[in-house]
Amino acid sequence: MKKENIQKILEDLLTTGGDFAEVFYEEKKSKSFVYVDNLLDELKTSYRQGVGLRLAKDKQMFYAATNDLNKTNLTKVILDLKNNLNSPIIYSKVSLNRLKKYQPKIEECYSDKEIKEKLENINKIIRSKCSKINQVKIMFLENWQKVTIANHTGLYVQELRPLARIYIEVFFKDGSKDADVYFSKGLNDAKVLLDSLDFNKIADDLIQSGLAKLKAVPCAGKVMPVIIGPGFGGVIFHEACGHAMEATSVADGLSVLTGALNQKIASAKVTIIDDGTIPGEWGTTIIDDEGAKTQKNILIENGVLKNYLIDELNNRKMHLKPTGSSRRESYCYAPTSRMNNTYLAPGTDTFSDMVKSIKLGLYAKSLGGGCVSTETGEFNFACTEAYMIRDGKIAEAVKSASLIGNTKEILKEVEMVGPNMELGPGMCGSLSGYVPVNVGEPFIKVGHILVGGEEE
Amino acid sequence: MKNKLINLALESGIVLEILENKSDVTELSFLNDEEKSFQITNVTTYNIKAIKNNQCTQIVTESLKRPQEIIAALENIFTILDNKNPNYLTKGYIKGKKIPNEPLDYQMVKKDFLSLNSLKKDYPLISSLEMSFAHLKNTTEIKNTEALKYDEAQYNEYSIAINLKKDDISKIAYVTYYSTHYDFANFKKLVIEKIENLLLKMNSSSCLTQKYNVILTNNVMADLLATFSSMFDAKKIALKESFLTDKYQEKVFSDKLTIIEDPHFKEGIIAELFDDEGTNRTYKEIIKNGKFVKKINNLEYAIKNKEEATGNANGVSNLYVKPDDNSFASLYQDLEEGIIIDEAYGWHSGVNLKTGDISLQSEGLLVQNGKIVKGLNMIIISTNLKELLNNVVKIGNDLSKSRLSIFAPSILFKDITIAGKE
């Protein structure tokens, strides 16, 4: 979209007497490879192009999304938005700054043919190592999203956001028993992603986990101490407190953490950070979806709640400075405060000391997704690979189970935190759609969590 | 623009079919007595199916303005793709019934939704009401050199999150409802029922971990069916990604259970005439008296399996568990001792579609001697789809209204493990 057209749209939106107007223009190209059953089954491309127009007055927000960019349609859409505000017409002049462009440095990626060969090779490596493998599925995704954001203050910025992710799923079968395991990693540089991973080691780890899961027995269903593995295990904090710290729910008094600023809400071992600036990471962007620079935000420090994740409009309700955390899936969504790369800062406790300290408990080596009610603080997440701990030792593998808890209780139950923090990629769904996020943590020991399973 | 693209592709030996989806949505949201947001969305998407030399692929785009780029992208895919999937384009002419635009008075909608705040007088424990209403209109057109098919759908979506607070206890419940015509009265009725139910659970606690007789209410059953609906898909089965792999034509569930897809289901909100490949959607029994009798497919897998195309290129439409004649009261009477599960959370992560394992955060009511004795929360339903659907005792007649095109009645099950804190 041309600068003068954007300016005109902003001026048109402001004639309503609105006090905030924004244009978000997006172009996105995606390419996805699906290698399954020993062949490249799918190679799909998609292209998206559209605009999101946002108008606000006080605490009310009006939003329009369209991919019909012709003048007649845009005029109609703007009129539909304006009809919500019955104020007398006000004329405002908007003068956009010079366009500021941001783009991370990345290497040129392999050709589609070369990517296919790499996926073939990964498939061969995995299948050659174990006869109990029933299926291997490898997905590789490349995105190029270009966003242009302008608002009534003159802000006019653009960012090109490349993103790539590999997802490997291996399914094992042994007689009537079956098990599935997966590996996933996402970065902004597709070539670095493919070059930096040791697929031999990844295959060995997946096979070790898969064979253990084939022998898994039902888990004991009860409250017990749980050690959670590093990386995607950090989803516990994403669900337990991350969503409850987003202004989306805090500003409206709909979070269990509303009004808890500067209060001790967690064990002193807990320091939680949301950092949108970590170079190259899956959840990183240079600017957020309101055009502000992303930041490293310390949310909980040594157990004390220090900040929330705040976007421009919720800043009006909370009177707290925006944190560069405004995100949206696409132009179809109005942005709101969301997480980027959220992790628990490392500590000094060792994994072996954690195991030794437990008479009967669970070692949740890897976790799947989860969800939370920010109002009640009740959350759950799925445990995808787990082992019982008996008398201070890792014992039998147990079947997948959900772990459930409450934000206020679980944060106080973090008893030990290990030294090596890892990040794990995921897609987080909320009010403004699905956005790429990392969750992360080192090994941690939680005193008590309810584990789904059978009567022991 | 579509004809230009189709003709240009033909010059490269590619035959094209263009599926155009237009979506128009108006959405309003409210928090208590405030109008929170108003959103309009009009988006057009083109799904282009292309066939060349016995290979088929698809690309998705929101713009047809650069036809040369689209052709180049397709040519590139054809040189790389391994999957030799013979396919064909749809034929014929269908002009679906044009649904007249229902002029909705959004001022009336606002007034209706804000009027729900008056429930706070009758139910003083209500601490917040988060509400939204959406009016959606979708049109679908499939075009190729030998076909033109058109259909449209229009419906309303109502949802609310009801938060009740008493001292330090906070409870939340959600209601979602769909209607073809504006029907606030029925939505309000469901909201009141949900508040009454939530009041029973204000002083909830957990339970002992053991096997219980359990009623899964219709909304929970609909979520279960929606989560597992892809297990009937021929592609998932062929790629060993379904719980039902190797189980075709076998008895997999209780003989009390029949699962049907009927595009013209009388309880349905929308009736789709054809799928995204133009294949007619038809009535079919998928699970009949516990036996897996029909796989659903797209054209690729219909051809690969030498089976009839079932019209499920984009999943199921109006899928339901066949209800029986039993009222919910009769299920409750037969439960005598056990648990009613009326909410379950984390369906995207707490179930395994390949193994059928289920482990879900749930809440509900504990029933002893035929009476509700307390609310339950912080409990986990721990089972497997095979175990659950083989332990059916009695099926209700109360079809759910919580999903757009998936329906189920409440069902009484025996011997299901519920994990609790006590």
Interface residues (C-beta under 8 A of the other chain):
Chain A: V36 D37 L39 L40 D41 E42 L43 K44 T45 S46 Y47 R48 Q49 G50 K59 Q60 M61 F62 Y63 A64 A65 T66 N67 D68 N73 V77 D80 L81 N84 D112 K113 K116 N134 Q135 K137 F171 D178 A179 D180 P218 A220 G221 K222 V223 D252 G253 L254 V256 C332 A334 G368 G369 G370 C371 S373 E375 T376 G377 E378 F379 N380 F381 A382 K399 S400 A401 S402 I404 N406 L450 V451 G452 G453 E454 E455 E456
Chain B: L31 E34 E35 K36 S37 F38 Q39 I40 T41 N42 V43 T44 T57 Q58 I59 V60 T61 E62 S63 A73 N76 I77 T79 I80 L81 D82 N83 S128 E130 A161 N163 S170 K171 I172 S206 L208 T209 Q210 K211 A238 L239 K240 E241 Y345 G346 H348 S349 G350 N352 K354 T355 D357 S359 L360 Q361 N377 M378 I380 I381 S382 T417 A419 G420 K421
